[in-house]
Amino acid sequence: MEHTYQYSWIIPFVPLPVPMLIGVGLLLFPTATKNLRRMWAFPNILLLSIVMIFSVDLAIHQIHSSCIYQYVWSWTINNDFSLEFGHFIDPLTSIMSVLITTVGILVLIYSDNYMSHDQGYLRFFAYMTFFNTSMLGLVTSSNLIQIYIFWELVGMCSYLLIGFWSTRPIAASACQKAFVTNRVGDFGLLLGILGLYWITGSFEFRDLFEIFNNLIYNNEVNLLFVTLCAFLLFAGAVAKSAQFPLHVWLPDAMEGPTPISALIHAATMVAAGIFLVARLLPLFIVIPYIMNLISLIGIITVLLGATLALAQKDIKRSLAYSTMSQLGYMMLALGMGSYRAALFHLITHAYSKALLFLGSGSIIHSMEAIVGYSPDKSQNMVLMGGLRKHVPITKTAFLLGTLSLCGIPPLACFWSKDEILNDSRLYSPIFAIIACFTAGLTAFYMFRIYLLTFEGHFNIRFQNYSGKKSNSFYSISIWGKEEPKSIKTEFSLFALLTMNNERPSFFSKNTFRIDIDSKVTKMPFITIFPFGTTKTVFYPHESDSTMLFSMLVLVLFPLFVGTIGIPFHQEGMDLDLLSILLTPSINLLHENSNYFFDWYEFLTNSTFSVSIAYFGIVLASFLYKPFYSSFQNWNILNLVTKRGTNEILWDKIINFIYDWSYNRAYIDTFYAISLTEKLRELAQLTHLLDRRVIDGITNGVGIASFFVGESIKYVGGSRISSYLLLYLFYVLIFFFICYFFFNYF
C-alpha cells in the first residue's frame, strides 16, 4: 500500500504525452497528423482510463486504511526559505481524482463524435487532455504554491476552450470575460497565499494548519489581518466556482462546445473553488467571520442562480445558472461546517449535471442537422418541443438527470441535497427557508427545460424555399491555413421564431407548430406538395452510438451513486462508504464521524423537501404543458389571468420575474455601466493626460532645446571661450532659481 501511495505522483502526468505529441505532430507533420486525427482519441481515452483505475485503487485504499499520505521533495532552498513540491493523498484528493477521470473519459468518448466535423478536432483534444492534467495536478498538490500554479493552468485551459470557436465574436468575448473575472479572484488568492506565508512561514498544508491554529488559539496573531488573508483566499474560490458577485462569466462560458460545458463548467473546473474551500476548511473553521461569509455567499448564490434560470431561452445557459445554484448549495454546506454533505452533493451533482449537459449536446447536435450551425437557433428551447418522439434515448437520459437534480428519491441528488437542507434547519431558520424555497424553484425550472424541449409539438414554422443554401459548418483551425469548409443543405429555409421587438412570453404562450398530420412518417424527412410547390422538412434525429454510450453510462451514476452516502448503520454492517472514506478529514476538523442518525427525523424532513420538489414539478407542468389537445395554444395561466380581479397585479408580478431573470438580475448591466464604461473613461482620460501633458512636456523641452541651440550657435562666433562664458551664465541662472525656490517655497 505504501508503494501505491509513493507512485501516486504520476497521476497528473500520465495523460500529458498525448497533447505534447499532438502539438509536435501539428508543427512538424501537419498534413499526416490531420489525416490521422481520429486516431488520437484512443490514446487520450486509454491514458485517462489508466489514471481512473489508479484513482479508484487509491480510493479503495483510503476506505480500508483511513490515512493521509504526503510525499514532498525540495525544489529550491535559500537560507530560511524552502519551496517543496510533492503530492498529497487524502479522501478529498481521492474523490476529486475519481470524479475528474470518470467524467473525463465519458466526455472524451462523447466528443469524438460530437467534434468530428470540426477542423479544430485535434486542438480540442489537446486542450481537453491538458485541462485534465492541470486539474489532476491541482487536486494532488501538497502546498498552496503548487495549487496556485495548477490553478492558473486550469484557468488558461478554460480560456482556450471557451474561446475554442474564436472566429465567432461572441465566443471571443465570452472567453475574455471569463479570463478577466477569474483574474480578480486569482489576484486575491495570490495575496492570500503570500499573507499566510508571512504569518506561518510555510506553504505546506499540514504545517500550515498546525501553525495557524496554534497562533489563533494562543492569540499570537492579528485577527483582522488573518481574516483579511482568509477572505482573499476565499475570493479565488468565489471566482472559480461562479459565486456571487463573480458569477457573471459562467453563463457566457456556454459559448464553448457542449462537451466543454459538461466537463469543465459542470463537473470539474467550477468544482475547483469548492475543492479549495474544502481543502482549507481546517483554516477557515477557526475564523467565525469567514465561515459566516462563506455560508452567506452560498445562500445568496443558491437563490440568485435559481431565479436567473427561470426565463432563459438558451438550454445551456439555463443549465449554467442551475450549476451556479447547486454550487451555492455546496458553498453553503461548507460555510455551515457540513463537510460531508458538501462533498456528497459535489459528487452527485457532478454526474447528474454532466448527464444533463451531454443530453443538451445531443439535442443541439440533432437540431443542427436542421438549422445548421447556429447557436441562437439550435440552443433556443422556444424553437424546440416534441423532441421526445425523435430522440427517445436522449429524452429518457435527460429526464433521469432532471429528476435527480430536482431531488426526487431514490436518485442521487435527493440524498445529498436533503442532507444540506436538514443541516440548514439547524444552522439558521432563514437560510433553511431560502434553501427549501430554492429546492422548489430547482424542480420548477428544470422541468420547464424538459417540457419546453421534449413535450408538446415541434415549435418551428417553415417557408417554401427553392434552391440550395450554403451554411458555414466548420470553425477555422489555428493550426493550419485551410479555408473554412461548407456543406450544402437542401432542406427548407426556416422562418424562425422572431419576437418583432416584443417581450417574449415568460410562459411561452405563443407557439409555432408544424401540422400534426405531417409527422406520420418515420423517415428522417418528409416531402409535402402544397399548391404545386415543394417543401422539404427535416426532423431531429437521435445521436450516434458513441454519444449515446456516454449518456447511458452516465445514467447509471444518478441511479446508484447516491447509495455511497446513505447513512445505513447496522451492527456489523456499515454501508455509508462516504463517511468511512472521509473519516481522516472529519477527524482533522475535530468533528464526530460516528454521528447518530435518526431515520424518523430524516423521513419527516425529506417528506417536506420532496413535497416542495413535486409542487415545483406540478406547477411547471401546469404552466408549460398543454393539458387538452383542443387547447394546444392555451395553458393554465390563460385561465387564471382571464378570470379574476387581480389580472393587472398578476401580470406585473410575472413581468417583474421575467425581466429579473431574463436580464440576469441586471448585474451584468450594472457591471457594464459602473466598471467597464467608467474604466474606459478613466483610460481615455489617462491617455489624454499622457499625450497632452506628459508627452507635451517632454516634446516641449525637446523643441525648446532645439530652438535655443539653433539660436545660440550664432552667438559665440565659434570661440570656445564664448561658449564657456555662456555656459557659466546659464549655470549661475539655474543655481539662482534653485536658491530662490528652496528659500521661498
Residue pairs with C-beta under 8 A, 6 or more apart in sequence:
1 61
1 65
4 57
4 58
4 61
5 58
5 61
5 69
5 71
5 89
6 71
8 54
8 58
8 69
8 71
8 87
8 89
8 140
9 71
9 86
9 87
9 140
10 54
11 51
11 54
11 55
11 87
11 97
11 136
11 140
12 133
12 134
12 136
12 137
12 140
12 150
13 133
14 47
14 48
14 50
14 51
14 54
15 44
15 47
15 48
15 51
15 129
15 132
15 133
15 136
16 129
16 130
16 133
17 47
18 40
18 43
18 44
18 47
18 125
18 126
18 129
19 125
19 126
19 127
19 129
19 130
19 133
22 33
22 40
22 122
22 125
22 126
23 126
25 32
25 33
26 33
26 34
26 122
26 479
26 480
30 479
30 480
33 122
34 122
34 479
34 480
37 121
37 122
38 112
38 116
38 121
40 122
40 125
41 108
41 109
41 111
41 112
41 125
44 108
44 125
44 128
44 129
45 105
45 108
45 109
48 101
48 104
48 105
48 108
48 129
48 132
49 101
49 105
51 97
51 101
51 136
52 98
52 101
52 102
52 105
55 94
55 97
55 98
55 101
56 98
58 89
58 93
58 94
58 97
59 94
59 95
59 97
59 98
59 581
62 89
62 90
62 91
62 94
62 581
62 584
63 577
63 580
63 581
66 580
66 583
66 584
67 584
68 88
68 89
68 90
68 584
68 585
68 588
69 88
69 89
69 90
70 86
70 87
70 88
70 89
70 142
70 204
70 205
70 206
71 86
71 87
71 142
72 84
72 85
72 86
72 142
72 143
72 204
73 84
73 85
73 86
74 82
74 83
74 84
75 83
75 84
75 85
76 82
76 83
77 83
80 201
83 145
83 203
84 142
84 143
84 203
84 204
85 142
85 143
85 146
86 142
86 143
86 146
87 140
87 141
87 142
88 140
88 141
88 142
88 205
89 140
90 584
90 585
91 581
91 582
91 583
91 584
91 585
92 139
92 275
92 278
92 279
92 343
92 585
93 139
93 140
94 581
95 343
95 346
95 347
95 581
96 139
96 271
96 275
97 136
97 139
97 140
99 267
99 268
99 271
99 346
99 347
99 350
100 132
100 135
100 136
100 139
100 267
100 268
101 132
101 136
102 557
103 262
103 263
103 267
103 268
103 350
103 351
103 354
104 128
104 132
104 263
104 268
106 354
106 358
106 550
106 553
106 554
107 128
107 259
107 262
107 263
107 354
107 358
107 550
108 125
108 128
109 546
109 549
109 550
110 259
110 262
110 358
110 361
110 546
110 547
110 550
110 551
111 124
111 125
111 128
111 257
111 259
112 546
113 543
113 544
113 546
113 547
114 257
114 258
114 259
114 361
114 365
114 547
115 121
115 124
115 257
115 259
117 473
117 474
118 124
118 257
118 474
118 475
119 474
119 475
119 476
119 477
119 480
119 482
119 484
119 485
120 164
120 165
120 475
120 477
120 478
120 479
122 479
123 164
123 477
123 478
123 479
124 161
124 164
124 257
127 157
127 160
127 161
127 164
128 161
128 259
128 260
128 263
130 153
130 157
131 154
131 157
131 158
131 161
131 263
131 264
131 268
131 269
134 150
134 153
134 154
134 156
134 157
135 150
135 154
135 268
135 269
135 272
137 146
137 149
137 150
137 153
138 147
138 150
138 151
138 153
138 154
138 272
138 275
139 275
141 147
141 150
142 204
142 205
143 203
143 204
143 205
143 208
144 193
144 196
144 197
144 203
144 205
144 208
145 193
145 203
146 203
147 276
147 279
148 189
148 190
148 193
151 186
151 189
151 236
151 240
151 272
151 276
152 186
154 269
154 272
155 179
155 182
155 186
155 240
157 264
158 178
158 182
158 253
158 264
158 269
159 175
159 178
159 179
160 175
161 256
161 257
161 260
161 264
162 171
162 174
162 175
162 178
162 252
162 253
162 255
162 256
162 260
163 171
163 172
163 174
163 175
163 176
163 255
163 256
164 171
164 256
164 257
164 260
164 475
165 171
165 255
165 256
165 257
165 475
166 172
166 175
166 478
167 475
167 476
167 484
168 255
168 475
170 255
171 255
171 256
173 252
174 249
174 252
174 253
174 254
174 255
174 256
175 253
175 255
175 256
177 248
177 249
177 252
178 249
178 252
178 253
181 239
181 246
181 248
181 249
182 239
182 240
182 246
182 249
184 235
184 239
184 246
185 235
185 236
185 237
185 238
185 239
185 240
185 246
186 236
186 239
188 231
188 232
188 233
188 235
188 236
188 239
189 232
189 233
189 235
189 236
189 237
191 229
191 232
192 229
192 230
192 231
192 232
192 233
192 234
192 235
192 236
193 203
193 233
195 225
195 228
195 229
195 232
196 208
196 212
196 229
196 233
196 283
197 203
199 212
199 215
199 221
199 225
199 226
199 229
200 207
200 208
200 211
200 212
200 215
201 211
202 208
202 211
205 279
208 283
209 282
209 283
209 588
212 226
212 283
212 286
213 282
213 283
213 286
214 220
215 221
215 226
216 223
216 226
216 286
216 287
217 286
223 287
226 287
227 287
227 289
227 290
230 283
230 284
230 287
230 290
231 290
231 293
233 276
233 280
233 283
234 277
234 284
234 290
234 293
234 294
235 246
236 273
236 276
237 243
237 272
237 273
237 274
237 276
237 277
237 331
238 244
238 245
238 246
238 273
238 297
239 246
239 273
240 269
240 270
240 272
240 273
240 276
241 270
241 271
241 272
241 273
241 274
241 327
241 330
241 331
242 249
242 250
242 270
242 273
242 301
242 323
242 324
242 327
243 273
243 297
243 298
243 301
243 324
243 327
243 328
243 331
244 297
244 300
244 301
244 304
244 328
245 667
247 301
247 304
247 305
247 324
248 664
248 667
248 668
248 671
250 265
250 270
250 320
250 321
250 323
250 324
251 308
251 312
251 317
251 320
251 321
251 664
253 261
253 264
253 265
253 320
254 261
254 265
254 314
254 316
254 317
254 319
254 320
255 375
256 264
258 316
258 357
258 358
258 360
258 361
258 364
258 365
259 358
259 361
261 316
261 319
261 320
261 357
261 360
261 361
262 353
262 354
262 357
262 358
262 361
263 269
263 354
264 270
265 320
265 323
265 357
266 319
266 323
266 350
266 353
266 354
266 356
266 357
267 350
267 351
267 353
267 354
268 350
270 323
270 327
271 327
271 346
271 350
273 327
273 331
274 327
274 330
274 331
274 334
274 342
274 346
277 284
277 294
277 331
277 334
278 334
278 339
278 342
278 343
281 334
281 339
281 589
282 588
282 589
284 290
284 291
284 294
285 291
285 337
285 589
291 335
291 336
291 337
292 335
293 335
294 331
294 332
294 334
294 335
295 331
295 332
295 334
295 335
295 336
295 427
295 428
295 431
296 335
297 328
297 331
297 335
298 328
298 329
298 330
298 331
298 332
298 333
298 334
298 335
299 328
299 332
299 431
299 434
299 435
300 328
301 324
301 325
301 327
301 328
301 331
302 325
302 328
302 329
302 332
302 434
302 435
302 438
303 325
303 328
303 434
303 437
303 438
304 324
304 325
304 328
304 665
305 321
305 322
305 323
305 324
305 325
305 326
305 327
305 328
306 321
306 322
306 325
306 438
306 441
306 442
306 445
307 441
307 657
307 660
307 661
307 665
308 321
308 324
308 660
308 661
308 664
308 665
309 318
309 321
309 322
309 325
309 441
309 445
309 661
310 441
310 444
310 445
310 448
310 506
310 657
310 658
310 661
311 506
311 657
311 658
311 661
311 662
312 318
312 321
312 661
312 662
313 380
313 381
313 382
313 504
314 375
314 379
314 380
314 381
315 360
315 363
315 364
315 379
315 380
315 381
315 384
315 449
315 453
316 357
316 360
316 364
316 379
318 381
318 445
318 448
318 449
319 353
319 356
319 357
319 360
319 449
322 353
322 356
322 405
322 442
322 445
322 446
323 353
325 438
325 442
326 345
326 349
326 353
326 405
326 442
329 345
329 349
329 417
329 420
329 435
330 342
330 345
330 346
330 349
331 342
332 420
332 424
332 431
332 435
333 339
333 341
333 342
333 345
333 420
333 423
334 342
336 423
336 424
336 427
336 431
337 589
337 591
338 419
338 420
338 423
339 582
339 585
339 586
339 589
339 591
340 419
340 565
340 578
340 579
340 582
340 586
341 416
341 419
341 420
341 423
342 420
343 578
343 582
344 415
344 416
344 419
344 565
344 578
345 413
345 416
345 417
345 419
345 420
347 412
347 416
347 561
347 564
347 565
347 578
348 404
348 412
348 413
348 415
348 416
348 417
348 558
348 561
348 562
348 565
349 405
349 413
349 416
351 412
351 554
351 557
351 558
351 561
352 401
352 404
352 405
352 411
352 412
352 413
352 557
352 558
353 401
353 405
354 554
355 397
355 398
355 400
355 401
355 551
355 554
355 555
355 557
355 558
356 398
356 401
356 402
356 405
358 397
358 547
358 550
358 551
358 554
359 394
359 397
359 398
359 401
359 551
360 379
360 398
361 547
362 391
362 394
362 542
362 543
362 547
362 548
362 551
363 384
363 387
363 391
363 394
363 398
363 453
363 540
364 375
364 378
364 379
365 543
365 547
366 387
366 390
366 391
366 394
366 540
366 541
366 542
366 543
367 377
367 378
367 379
367 383
367 384
367 540
368 374
368 378
369 538
369 540
369 541
370 378
370 460
370 491
370 494
370 538
370 539
370 540
371 377
371 378
371 383
371 494
371 496
372 471
372 472
372 473
372 489
373 471
373 472
373 473
374 471
377 383
377 494
377 496
380 497
381 449
381 452
381 453
382 452
382 459
382 497
382 504
382 508
383 459
383 460
383 496
383 497
384 452
384 453
384 454
384 458
384 459
385 452
385 453
385 454
385 455
385 456
385 457
385 458
385 459
385 511
385 513
386 454
386 455
386 456
386 457
386 458
386 459
387 394
387 395
387 453
387 454
387 458
387 540
388 395
388 454
388 455
389 519
390 539
390 540
390 541
390 542
391 540
391 541
391 542
391 543
392 542
393 542
393 548
393 551
393 552
394 542
394 543
394 548
394 551
395 454
396 555
397 551
397 552
397 554
397 555
398 450
398 453
398 454
399 450
399 454
400 411
400 555
400 558
400 559
401 555
401 558
402 446
402 447
402 449
402 450
403 411
403 558
404 411
404 412
404 413
404 414
404 558
405 413
405 442
405 446
406 413
406 442
406 443
406 446
406 447
406 613
406 616
406 617
407 413
407 414
407 417
407 418
407 439
407 442
407 443
407 609
407 610
407 613
408 414
408 610
408 613
408 614
409 415
409 606
409 610
410 562
411 558
411 559
411 562
412 557
412 558
412 559
412 560
412 561
412 562
413 558
413 562
414 562
414 606
414 610
415 562
415 565
415 566
416 562
416 565
417 439
417 609
418 602
418 605
418 606
418 609
419 565
420 435
421 432
421 435
421 436
421 439
421 605
421 609
422 601
422 602
422 605
424 431
424 432
424 435
425 432
425 605
436 608
436 609
436 612
437 612
439 609
439 612
439 613
439 616
440 612
440 613
440 615
440 616
441 616
442 613
442 616
443 612
443 613
443 614
443 615
443 616
443 617
443 620
444 616
444 617
444 619
444 620
445 620
447 616
447 617
447 620
447 621
447 624
448 620
448 623
448 624
451 620
451 621
451 624
451 625
452 508
452 624
455 624
455 625
456 511
456 513
456 625
456 626
456 632
457 511
457 513
457 514
457 516
457 632
458 513
458 514
458 519
458 539
458 540
459 497
459 511
459 512
459 513
460 494
460 496
460 497
460 512
460 514
461 494
461 495
461 496
461 497
461 512
461 514
462 492
462 494
462 495
462 514
462 535
462 537
463 492
463 493
463 494
463 495
464 492
464 533
464 534
464 535
465 492
465 493
465 535
466 533
466 534
468 488
468 489
468 490
469 488
469 489
469 493
470 486
470 487
470 488
470 489
471 486
471 487
471 489
472 484
472 486
473 485
473 486
473 487
474 484
474 485
474 486
475 484
476 482
476 483
476 484
490 536
491 525
491 536
491 537
491 538
492 535
492 536
492 537
497 512
503 655
503 658
504 662
506 654
506 655
506 657
506 658
507 623
507 624
507 635
507 637
507 654
508 624
509 633
509 634
509 635
509 637
509 638
510 633
511 632
511 633
513 632
514 537
518 526
518 528
518 537
519 539
524 538
524 539
524 541
525 536
525 537
525 538
525 539
526 536
526 537
526 539
527 534
527 535
527 536
528 534
528 535
528 537
529 535
542 548
563 575
564 576
564 577
564 578
565 576
565 577
565 578
565 579
566 575
566 576
567 576
567 579
567 597
567 602
568 574
568 575
568 576
569 575
569 576
569 597
574 580
579 586
579 593
582 593
583 593
586 592
586 593
587 593
622 635
622 636
623 635
623 636
623 637
624 635
625 635
626 632
626 633
626 634
626 635
627 635
627 636
637 654
640 650
641 647
641 650
641 651
644 650
660 666
663 669
712 726
715 722
715 726
716 722
716 723
716 726
